[in-house]
């Protein structure tokens, strides 16, 4: 079975609910987190992407870029998405 591709907005370092969402995705086995914008702080955003194995070019600096950017537009519109509470830690 082909895995669904998921883009995550929020759920960065220290965000409890983000970890819960990623764990649920892992347990499901049919979904893969392939892109996201995890934190508005650039360094923490990049670090979170690295921690969970997201390619640096798929870690977006802003949600606006991610949603309207041509590279990810199809991912957000045609596949599973997860938007979790912001991490202000």
Helices and strands as residue ranges (DSSP letters): E 4-9, H 16-28, E 31-37, H 42-51, G 56-58, H 63-68, H 70-78, E 81-83
